[in-house]
Amino acid sequence: MEQLIEAGYCPNCKTFIRGILNSGPSPITDLRFCPNCGVQVWMKCNCGRHLRYDDPVCTSCGNENPIYLKQG
């Protein structure tokens, strides 16, 4: 699965989402989703740090990432 993420693909539906993974969360909602399957790929931690779905924990506060590799 890590190879899919590194290559820029959604591990859930295998859609190429490099642009979405590189863009970060939406400045309006602090979220971002795969446009094909809807799996959440970005969020904002309670401490304010942006988390991608392949980050197991927040590097700022140490909290678990609630969207860590969740599949739809």
N, C-alpha and C positions, 0 to 999 in steps of 0.2 A: 504494500500500500504506500509506503514512503516513496517509492520510485514514481508512482503516479502523481503524488503531490509535488515532488521535485520537478517533474516534467510539466507541471501546470495543468493537470487533469483532476476533475472531481473524482474522488475515490468511490462515490456512490453510483454515479451514472456514466462516468468516463468521458464527460464532455470537457473540451479544452477551455479552461477558465483562467489562464495566466493573467489576463488583464484585471480580472476581478480580484485574484489573489494579491496582485501587486498594488491595487488601488486603495486598499484599506477599507475600514467601515464607512458607510455613508455619513457625510457631515451633518445630515439632518436627523437620521434615526440611530446612528452608531451601530448599525447592523449591515450585513451584506449577505446575499444568498446566491446559490448557483441558479442561473437563469433557466436551466433545463429541468432539474429535479426539485429545486427549492430547498435543498439542504443548506443550513446556515454555515457560512464560512468565515465571517467576521463578527465580532461583538466588542463591546467596551466593558472592561472589568469595573467593579465598584470603586476601585482605587483610581480609575481614569485611564489605565493602560489599555491599548488596543490588543486584542487577542485574536489570533487566527485559529481555525479549527484543528491545526496540527500542533498547537502549543499545549502541552499537558497541564502546565500550571502557569500562573502569572509570575513573571520574573520580578515584578515590583513588590507584591504583597504576599506571594506564596499560595494564594487561594487556587483551588482546582478550577480548571477551565470547564464550565458546564457544557460547552459545545464540542469538547475534544473528540474529534473523529466520530461524531454521531452520524449515523446514516439514516436517510429518510425511509 
